[in-house]
Amino acid sequence: MNIQDDLIQRWWNLEAKLTEKFGKKPDLEAILFLIGMQETGFIKNKITKEQKQDLMHVAICTVLTPSGYYQLEGKDADGWPHFKQLKEHKSQSIIEQENFLKDHILFYFEQQGFV
C-alpha cells in the first residue's frame, strides 16, 4: 500500500464516520466548516457567506498549526481565534493542496479522538 492509498482509505473512514454522525456525506468544505464551528463554538441557525468563510479560515489555520504554518495569537472579545502566519505554503497543484489539507484534517480528528 502506498502513501496515497493510505490517505484515501483514512479519508474514506473519516467520511463514513461523519456520514454516520450527521446523516449526510460531507465534502471537504463541509468538514472545514465543522472544524471551524468546533473551534469557535459559533453555532447559529442562519450563517452568512462571510461567516462561513471565516469559520473555514479558522479551520484551515487550526489544522495547519501543528505543522508550523500558523500560531494562535489569541481570541477576540467574541471568542474568535486569531492566527499569525509563520511560513508560506508551498506552490502545489490543486490535487496536492487537497491531499495536504486532508492529511492535516485527519491529524486534527485523530488528536480529537474521533478517528
DSSP file (Angstrom, degrees, kcal/mol; ACC not computed):
  #  RESIDUE AA STRUCTURE BP1 BP2  ACC     N-H-->O    O-->H-N    N-H-->O    O-->H-N    TCO  KAPPA ALPHA  PHI   PSI    X-CA   Y-CA   Z-CA
    1    1 A M              0   0    0      0, 0.0     2,-0.1     0, 0.0     0, 0.0   0.000 360.0 360.0 360.0 128.7    0.0    0.0    0.0
    2    2 A N     >  -     0   0    0      1,-0.1     4,-2.0     4,-0.0     5,-0.2  -0.424 360.0-101.0 -91.2 172.8    1.5    3.4   -0.9
    3    3 A I  H  > S+     0   0    0      1,-0.2     4,-2.4     2,-0.2     5,-0.2   0.873 121.1  54.4 -60.3 -40.4    1.1    6.6    1.0
    4    4 A Q  H  > S+     0   0    0      1,-0.2     4,-2.3     2,-0.2    -1,-0.2   0.918 108.4  48.6 -61.5 -44.3   -1.6    7.9   -1.4
    5    5 A D  H  > S+     0   0    0      1,-0.2     4,-2.5     2,-0.2    -1,-0.2   0.889 110.4  52.0 -63.1 -39.0   -3.7    4.8   -0.9
    6    6 A D  H  X S+     0   0    0     -4,-2.0     4,-2.6     2,-0.2     5,-0.2   0.914 109.5  49.1 -63.4 -43.7   -3.4    5.1    2.8
    7    7 A L  H  X S+     0   0    0     -4,-2.4     4,-2.5     2,-0.2    -2,-0.2   0.924 111.6  49.5 -61.4 -44.9   -4.6    8.7    2.7
    8    8 A I  H  X S+     0   0    0     -4,-2.3     4,-2.6     2,-0.2    -2,-0.2   0.929 112.4  47.2 -60.9 -45.9   -7.5    7.8    0.6
    9    9 A Q  H  X S+     0   0    0     -4,-2.5     4,-2.2     1,-0.2    -2,-0.2   0.922 113.1  47.6 -64.6 -44.4   -8.5    5.0    2.9
   10   10 A R  H  X S+     0   0    0     -4,-2.6     4,-2.0     2,-0.2    -1,-0.2   0.887 112.3  50.9 -63.7 -37.9   -8.2    7.1    6.0
   11   11 A W  H  X S+     0   0    0     -4,-2.5     4,-2.8    -5,-0.2    -2,-0.2   0.920 109.1  50.2 -65.3 -44.2  -10.2    9.9    4.3
   12   12 A W  H  X S+     0   0    0     -4,-2.6     4,-2.5     1,-0.2    -1,-0.2   0.891 109.2  52.6 -60.4 -39.3  -13.0    7.5    3.4
   13   13 A N  H  X S+     0   0    0     -4,-2.2     4,-2.2     2,-0.2    -1,-0.2   0.913 110.3  47.4 -63.5 -42.0  -13.1    6.2    7.0
   14   14 A L  H  X S+     0   0    0     -4,-2.0     4,-2.6     2,-0.2     5,-0.2   0.941 111.6  50.3 -63.5 -46.9  -13.5    9.8    8.3
   15   15 A E  H  X S+     0   0    0     -4,-2.8     4,-2.6     1,-0.2    -2,-0.2   0.899 109.9  51.5 -57.1 -41.5  -16.2   10.5    5.7
   16   16 A A  H  X S+     0   0    0     -4,-2.5     4,-2.4     2,-0.2    -1,-0.2   0.911 110.6  47.7 -63.8 -42.8  -18.0    7.3    6.8
   17   17 A K  H  X S+     0   0    0     -4,-2.2     4,-2.0     2,-0.2    -2,-0.2   0.909 114.3  46.0 -65.4 -41.5  -17.9    8.3   10.5
   18   18 A L  H  X S+     0   0    0     -4,-2.6     4,-2.8     2,-0.2     6,-0.4   0.866 111.3  52.6 -69.6 -35.4  -19.1   11.8    9.7
   19   19 A T  H  X S+     0   0    0     -4,-2.6     4,-2.6    -5,-0.2    -2,-0.2   0.917 110.2  48.8 -63.8 -42.8  -21.9   10.5    7.5
   20   20 A E  H  < S+     0   0    0     -4,-2.4    -2,-0.2     1,-0.2    -1,-0.2   0.899 115.6  44.2 -62.3 -40.8  -23.0    8.2   10.3
   21   21 A K  H  < S+     0   0    0     -4,-2.0    -2,-0.2    -5,-0.2    -1,-0.2   0.889 128.6  24.4 -72.4 -40.4  -23.0   11.1   12.8
   22   22 A F  H  < S-     0   0    0     -4,-2.8    -2,-0.2     2,-0.2    -3,-0.2   0.531  97.0-123.6-108.4  -8.4  -24.7   13.7   10.6
   23   23 A G  S  < S+     0   0    0     -4,-2.6     2,-0.3    -5,-0.3    -4,-0.2   0.590  84.5  77.7  79.3   9.1  -26.7   11.5    8.1
   24   24 A K  S    S-     0   0    0     -6,-0.4    -2,-0.2    -5,-0.2    -1,-0.1  -0.984  85.0-111.5-152.0 137.9  -25.1   13.1    5.0
   25   25 A K        -     0   0    0     -2,-0.3     2,-0.2    -3,-0.1    -9,-0.1  -0.576  38.4-143.0 -72.7 121.1  -21.7   12.6    3.4
   26   26 A P        -     0   0    0      0, 0.0     2,-0.1     0, 0.0    -7,-0.1  -0.565   4.3-141.9 -86.0 148.3  -19.7   15.8    3.9
   27   27 A D     >  -     0   0    0     -2,-0.2     4,-2.1     1,-0.0     5,-0.2  -0.406  40.2 -88.5 -92.2-179.1  -17.3   17.3    1.3
   28   28 A L  H  > S+     0   0    0      1,-0.2     4,-2.3     2,-0.2     5,-0.2   0.897 128.0  50.9 -58.9 -43.3  -14.0   18.9    2.2
   29   29 A E  H  > S+     0   0    0      1,-0.2     4,-2.5     2,-0.2    -1,-0.2   0.902 109.1  51.0 -62.6 -41.0  -15.6   22.4    2.6
   30   30 A A  H  > S+     0   0    0      2,-0.2     4,-2.3     1,-0.2    -1,-0.2   0.885 109.5  50.6 -64.3 -38.0  -18.3   21.0    5.0
   31   31 A I  H  X S+     0   0    0     -4,-2.1     4,-2.3     2,-0.2    -2,-0.2   0.911 111.0  48.1 -67.0 -41.7  -15.6   19.3    7.1
   32   32 A L  H  X S+     0   0    0     -4,-2.3     4,-2.6     2,-0.2    -2,-0.2   0.912 110.2  52.9 -62.6 -41.3  -13.7   22.5    7.3
   33   33 A F  H  X S+     0   0    0     -4,-2.5     4,-2.3     1,-0.2    -2,-0.2   0.915 108.9  49.5 -58.8 -44.8  -16.9   24.3    8.3
   34   34 A L  H  X S+     0   0    0     -4,-2.3     4,-2.5     2,-0.2    -1,-0.2   0.905 110.4  49.7 -62.0 -42.4  -17.5   21.7   11.0
   35   35 A I  H  X S+     0   0    0     -4,-2.3     4,-2.7     2,-0.2    -2,-0.2   0.926 110.1  51.3 -63.1 -43.8  -13.9   22.2   12.4
   36   36 A G  H  X S+     0   0    0     -4,-2.6     4,-1.8     1,-0.2     6,-0.4   0.902 111.0  47.6 -59.1 -42.5  -14.4   26.0   12.4
   37   37 A M  H  X S+     0   0    0     -4,-2.3     4,-2.6     2,-0.2     5,-0.4   0.909 112.1  50.3 -65.0 -41.3  -17.7   25.6   14.3
   38   38 A Q  H  < S+     0   0    0     -4,-2.5    -2,-0.2     1,-0.2    -1,-0.2   0.916 113.2  45.6 -61.1 -44.2  -16.0   23.2   16.8
   39   39 A E  H  < S+     0   0    0     -4,-2.7    -1,-0.2     1,-0.2    -2,-0.2   0.780 124.3  31.3 -74.2 -27.6  -13.1   25.6   17.3
   40   40 A T  H  < S-     0   0    0     -4,-1.8    -2,-0.2    -5,-0.2    -1,-0.2   0.682  91.5-133.0-103.0 -21.7  -15.2   28.8   17.7
   41   41 A G     <  +     0   0    0     -4,-2.6     2,-0.9    -5,-0.3    -3,-0.1   0.632  53.1 153.0  73.3  12.9  -18.3   27.4   19.3
   42   42 A F        +     0   0    0     -5,-0.4     2,-0.4    -6,-0.4    -1,-0.2  -0.668   9.4 158.4 -81.8 103.9  -20.1   29.5   16.7
   43   43 A I        +     0   0    0     -2,-0.9     2,-0.3    -3,-0.1     3,-0.1  -0.967   4.5 150.3-133.3 116.4  -23.5   27.8   16.1
   44   44 A K        -     0   0    0     -2,-0.4     3,-0.1     1,-0.1    -2,-0.0  -0.950  49.8-124.3-139.8 158.4  -26.4   29.7   14.6
   45   45 A N  S    S+     0   0    0     -2,-0.3     2,-0.5     1,-0.2    -1,-0.1   0.899 103.6  41.4 -69.7 -40.9  -29.4   28.8   12.5
   46   46 A K  S    S+     0   0    0     -3,-0.1     2,-0.4     0, 0.0    -1,-0.2  -0.943  70.5 179.7-112.6 122.6  -28.5   31.4    9.9
   47   47 A I        -     0   0    0     -2,-0.5     2,-0.0    -3,-0.1    -4,-0.0  -0.985  21.5-133.3-124.0 129.2  -24.9   31.8    8.9
   48   48 A T     >  -     0   0    0     -2,-0.4     4,-2.3     1,-0.1     5,-0.2  -0.276  25.9-109.9 -74.5 164.6  -23.8   34.4    6.3
   49   49 A K  H  > S+     0   0    0      1,-0.2     4,-2.3     2,-0.2     5,-0.2   0.893 121.2  52.0 -60.0 -40.2  -21.4   33.5    3.5
   50   50 A E  H  > S+     0   0    0      2,-0.2     4,-2.4     1,-0.2    -1,-0.2   0.901 108.7  49.4 -64.5 -41.7  -18.8   35.7    5.2
   51   51 A Q  H  > S+     0   0    0      2,-0.2     4,-2.5     1,-0.2    -1,-0.2   0.894 110.0  51.7 -64.7 -39.1  -19.2   33.9    8.5
   52   52 A K  H  X S+     0   0    0     -4,-2.3     4,-2.2     2,-0.2    -2,-0.2   0.923 110.6  48.1 -62.3 -44.0  -18.9   30.5    6.7
   53   53 A Q  H  X S+     0   0    0     -4,-2.3     4,-2.3     1,-0.2    -2,-0.2   0.903 111.0  51.2 -63.1 -40.7  -15.7   31.7    5.1
   54   54 A D  H  X S+     0   0    0     -4,-2.4     4,-2.4     2,-0.2    -2,-0.2   0.910 109.7  49.7 -62.5 -42.2  -14.4   32.9    8.4
   55   55 A L  H  X S+     0   0    0     -4,-2.5     4,-2.1     1,-0.2    -2,-0.2   0.894 111.4  48.6 -64.3 -39.6  -15.2   29.6   10.0
   56   56 A M  H  X S+     0   0    0     -4,-2.2     4,-2.5     2,-0.2    -1,-0.2   0.865 109.4  53.0 -68.7 -35.2  -13.4   27.7    7.2
   57   57 A H  H  X S+     0   0    0     -4,-2.3     4,-2.6     2,-0.2     5,-0.2   0.925 108.4  49.9 -64.0 -44.3  -10.4   30.1    7.6
   58   58 A V  H  X S+     0   0    0     -4,-2.4     4,-2.6     1,-0.2    -2,-0.2   0.914 111.0  51.1 -58.5 -42.8  -10.3   29.3   11.4
   59   59 A A  H  X S+     0   0    0     -4,-2.1     4,-2.8     2,-0.2     5,-0.2   0.930 110.0  47.7 -62.0 -46.6  -10.4   25.6   10.5
   60   60 A I  H  X S+     0   0    0     -4,-2.5     4,-1.7     1,-0.2    -2,-0.2   0.934 114.0  46.7 -62.1 -46.0   -7.5   25.8    8.0
   61   61 A C  H  X S+     0   0    0     -4,-2.6     4,-0.9     1,-0.2    -1,-0.2   0.912 113.4  50.6 -61.1 -41.6   -5.4   27.8   10.4
   62   62 A T  H >< S+     0   0    0     -4,-2.6     3,-0.6    -5,-0.2    -2,-0.2   0.934 111.9  44.6 -62.8 -48.3   -6.2   25.3   13.2
   63   63 A V  H 3< S+     0   0    0     -4,-2.8    -1,-0.2     1,-0.2     4,-0.2   0.771 115.9  47.7 -72.2 -23.2   -5.3   22.2   11.2
   64   64 A L  H ><>S+     0   0    0     -4,-1.7     5,-1.8    -5,-0.2     3,-0.6   0.541  89.6  85.4 -92.7  -6.7   -2.1   23.7    9.8
   65   65 A T  G X<5S+     0   0    0     -4,-0.9     3,-2.2    -3,-0.6    -1,-0.2   0.916  82.6  57.1 -60.1 -45.5   -0.9   25.0   13.2
   66   66 A P  G 3 5S+     0   0    0      0, 0.0    -1,-0.2     0, 0.0    -2,-0.1   0.777 104.7  53.9 -60.1 -23.6    0.8   21.7   14.3
   67   67 A S  G < 5S-     0   0    0     -3,-0.6    -2,-0.2    -4,-0.2    -3,-0.1   0.363 121.1-107.9 -90.8   5.3    2.9   21.8   11.1
   68   68 A G  T < 5S+     0   0    0     -3,-2.2    -3,-0.2     2,-0.3     3,-0.1   0.621  87.7 117.1  84.0  13.2    4.2   25.3   12.0
   69   69 A Y  S   <S+     0   0    0     -5,-1.8    17,-2.9     1,-0.2    18,-1.1   0.827  81.2  18.6 -80.4 -32.0    2.3   27.3    9.3
   70   70 A Y  E     -A   85   0A   0     -6,-0.5     2,-0.4    15,-0.3    -2,-0.3  -0.929  61.7-154.1-136.3 159.3    0.2   29.3   11.9
   71   71 A Q  E     -A   84   0A   0     13,-1.9    13,-2.8    -2,-0.3     2,-0.4  -1.000  27.9-117.7-133.5 133.4    0.4   30.2   15.5
   72   72 A L  E     -A   83   0A   0     -2,-0.4    11,-0.3    11,-0.2     3,-0.1  -0.570  26.9-176.0 -70.0 123.3   -2.6   31.0   17.6
   73   73 A E  E     -     0   0A   0      9,-3.3     2,-0.3    -2,-0.4    10,-0.2   0.741  51.6 -84.2 -90.9 -26.7   -2.2   34.6   18.8
   74   74 A G  E     -A   82   0A   0      8,-1.2     8,-2.9     5,-0.0    -1,-0.4  -0.923  45.4 -72.5 149.3-173.6   -5.3   34.7   21.0
   75   75 A K  E     -A   81   0A   0     -2,-0.3     2,-0.0     6,-0.2    -3,-0.0  -0.899  36.7-128.7-119.5 148.4   -9.1   35.2   20.9
   76   76 A D    >   -     0   0    0      4,-2.3     3,-2.0    -2,-0.4    -1,-0.0  -0.180  43.8 -83.7 -83.8-176.8  -11.0   38.4   20.4
   77   77 A A  T 3  S+     0   0    0      1,-0.3    -1,-0.1     2,-0.1    -2,-0.0   0.749 130.6  53.4 -61.9 -24.7  -13.8   39.6   22.7
   78   78 A D  T 3  S-     0   0    0      2,-0.1    -1,-0.3     0, 0.0    -3,-0.0   0.431 120.9-107.0 -90.0   0.3  -16.3   37.5   20.7
   79   79 A G  S <  S+     0   0    0     -3,-2.0    -2,-0.1     1,-0.3   -37,-0.1   0.546  70.8 144.3  88.0   7.7  -14.2   34.3   21.3
   80   80 A W        -     0   0    0      1,-0.1    -4,-2.3   -39,-0.1    -1,-0.3  -0.670  48.6-124.7 -82.1 130.7  -12.9   34.1   17.7
   81   81 A P  E     -A   75   0A   0      0, 0.0     2,-0.4     0, 0.0    -6,-0.2  -0.437  20.0-155.0 -73.2 147.4   -9.4   32.8   17.5
   82   82 A H  E     -A   74   0A   0     -8,-2.9    -9,-3.3    -2,-0.1    -8,-1.2  -0.984   9.8-160.2-124.9 137.4   -6.8   34.8   15.6
   83   83 A F  E     -A   72   0A   0     -2,-0.4     2,-0.5   -11,-0.3   -11,-0.2  -0.825  13.2-142.5-119.6 152.3   -3.7   33.3   14.0
   84   84 A K  E     -A   71   0A   0    -13,-2.8   -13,-1.9    -2,-0.3     2,-0.4  -0.960  25.3-127.1-110.6 129.6   -0.3   34.6   12.8
   85   85 A Q  E     -A   70   0A   0     -2,-0.5   -15,-0.3   -15,-0.2     3,-0.1  -0.643  26.6-179.4 -77.8 128.7    1.1   33.0    9.7
   86   86 A L        +     0   0    0    -17,-2.9     2,-0.3    -2,-0.4   -16,-0.2   0.739  62.8  11.8-101.2 -29.6    4.6   31.8   10.3
   87   87 A K  S    S-     0   0    0    -18,-1.1    -1,-0.3     0, 0.0     2,-0.1  -0.990  78.0-102.9-149.2 157.2    5.6   30.4    7.0
   88   88 A E        -     0   0    0     -2,-0.3     2,-0.3    -3,-0.1    -2,-0.0  -0.393  35.9-111.9 -77.5 153.0    4.4   30.4    3.4
   89   89 A H        -     0   0    0     -2,-0.1    -1,-0.1     1,-0.1     2,-0.1  -0.643  36.6-110.7 -80.9 142.2    2.6   27.5    1.8
   90   90 A K        -     0   0    0     -2,-0.3     2,-0.5     1,-0.1    -1,-0.1  -0.382  35.1-100.6 -68.6 150.8    4.5   25.7   -1.0
   91   91 A S        +     0   0    0     -2,-0.1     2,-0.3     6,-0.0    -1,-0.1  -0.647  59.1 164.2 -73.4 121.4    3.2   26.1   -4.5
   92   92 A Q        -     0   0    0     -2,-0.5     2,-0.0    -3,-0.0    -3,-0.0  -0.920  40.4 -99.4-137.4 160.2    1.3   22.9   -5.2
   93   93 A S     >  -     0   0    0     -2,-0.3     4,-2.7     1,-0.1     5,-0.2  -0.293  45.4-102.6 -69.3 166.3   -1.2   21.6   -7.7
   94   94 A I  H  > S+     0   0    0      1,-0.2     4,-2.6     2,-0.2     5,-0.2   0.909 124.2  49.7 -58.1 -44.0   -4.8   21.5   -6.7
   95   95 A I  H  > S+     0   0    0      2,-0.2     4,-2.6     1,-0.2    -1,-0.2   0.920 111.6  48.2 -63.7 -44.1   -4.7   17.8   -6.0
   96   96 A E  H  > S+     0   0    0      2,-0.2     4,-2.5     1,-0.2    -2,-0.2   0.906 112.0  50.0 -63.5 -41.1   -1.5   18.2   -3.9
   97   97 A Q  H  X S+     0   0    0     -4,-2.7     4,-2.5     2,-0.2    -2,-0.2   0.928 111.5  48.5 -61.4 -44.9   -3.1   21.0   -2.0
   98   98 A E  H  X S+     0   0    0     -4,-2.6     4,-2.8     1,-0.2    -2,-0.2   0.923 113.4  46.1 -62.9 -45.0   -6.2   19.0   -1.3
   99   99 A N  H  X S+     0   0    0     -4,-2.6     4,-2.5     2,-0.2    -1,-0.2   0.887 111.2  53.0 -65.6 -38.7   -4.2   16.0   -0.2
  100  100 A F  H  X S+     0   0    0     -4,-2.5     4,-1.7    -5,-0.2    -2,-0.2   0.929 113.2  43.8 -59.4 -46.7   -2.1   18.2    2.0
  101  101 A L  H  X S+     0   0    0     -4,-2.5     4,-2.6     2,-0.2    -2,-0.2   0.908 111.9  52.6 -67.0 -43.4   -5.2   19.6    3.7
  102  102 A K  H  X S+     0   0    0     -4,-2.8     4,-2.7     1,-0.2    -2,-0.2   0.913 107.6  52.3 -59.4 -43.4   -6.9   16.2    4.0
  103  103 A D  H  X S+     0   0    0     -4,-2.5     4,-1.9     1,-0.2    -1,-0.2   0.904 112.0  45.9 -60.4 -41.6   -3.8   14.8    5.8
  104  104 A H  H  X S+     0   0    0     -4,-1.7     4,-2.2     2,-0.2    -1,-0.2   0.864 111.3  52.1 -70.2 -36.4   -3.9   17.7    8.2
  105  105 A I  H  X S+     0   0    0     -4,-2.6     4,-2.4     2,-0.2    -2,-0.2   0.918 108.5  51.2 -64.7 -42.9   -7.6   17.3    8.8
  106  106 A L  H  X S+     0   0    0     -4,-2.7     4,-2.2     1,-0.2    -2,-0.2   0.910 109.3  50.4 -60.6 -42.2   -7.1   13.7    9.5
  107  107 A F  H  X S+     0   0    0     -4,-1.9     4,-2.6     2,-0.2    -1,-0.2   0.911 108.6  53.3 -61.4 -42.0   -4.4   14.5   12.1
  108  108 A Y  H  X S+     0   0    0     -4,-2.2     4,-1.6     1,-0.2    -2,-0.2   0.943 110.8  45.4 -57.3 -49.6   -6.8   17.0   13.7
  109  109 A F  H  <>S+     0   0    0     -4,-2.4     5,-2.6     1,-0.2     6,-0.9   0.836 111.0  53.6 -67.4 -31.6   -9.5   14.4   14.0
  110  110 A E  H ><5S+     0   0    0     -4,-2.2     3,-1.3    -5,-0.2    -1,-0.2   0.925 108.5  49.7 -64.9 -44.0   -7.0   11.9   15.4
  111  111 A Q  H 3<5S+     0   0    0     -4,-2.6    -2,-0.2     1,-0.3    -1,-0.2   0.807 109.1  52.7 -64.0 -29.4   -6.0   14.4   18.0
  112  112 A Q  T 3<5S-     0   0    0     -4,-1.6    -1,-0.3    -5,-0.2    -2,-0.2   0.522 115.2-118.8 -82.4  -6.1   -9.6   15.0   18.9
  113  113 A G  T < 5S+     0   0    0     -3,-1.3    -3,-0.2    -4,-0.4    -2,-0.1   0.700  81.7 119.3  76.0  20.0  -10.0   11.2   19.4
  114  114 A F      <       0   0    0     -5,-2.6    -4,-0.2    -6,-0.2    -5,-0.1   0.822 360.0 360.0 -87.7 -34.0  -12.6   11.0   16.6
  115  115 A V              0   0    0     -6,-0.9    -5,-0.2    -9,-0.2    -1,-0.1   0.354 360.0 360.0-122.7 360.0  -10.8    8.6   14.2
